[in-house]
Amino acid sequence: MATVCRHDIPLFLCDVRTPGEQQHFSIAMLLALNRQLPSNATIGLMYDVGCVLDRSIAKYNLIPKIAPRLSIAVSVFHAYAHQFCCQIAFHPWKRNGFGKSNGEGNEWLWSLIVDTVENTRSMAVGQHGGKLLDCIS
């Protein structure tokens, strides 16, 4: 998992060693990013399942100091796979602050570094010593 800036430059990388896109990885990366920014900075996040993350943040009050400054959108490519009401609410071209960003910087990053990840890497649960998160900044 990676955090890239709006210019698609990698800022943080996390080695996700569990199956699925679990929300605690996104929260961990938001906390890491927030530590590098001024306390009044607005954060715009584009995430494939940003609509789900947005609901969880609100429902469970996950990041109360960041949430008021956080605007979440679903990346353009993934927005069209969501329900119509989600497309209206979370499409970045319909939300303030995202301009014509498409949110596909991570896809671009993965296509560049695909040769650095072994193609036989196992995705089974429990084969990595139970360690959940290795972050590099």
Buried (B, 14 or more C-beta within 10 A) or exposed (E): BBBBEEEBEBEBBBBBBBEEBEBEBBBBBBBBBBEEEEEEEEBBBBBBBBBBBBEBBEEEEBBEEBBEBBBBBBBBEBBEEBEEEBBEBBBBEEBEEBEEBBBBBBBEBEEEEEEEEEEEEEEEEEEBEEEBBEBEE
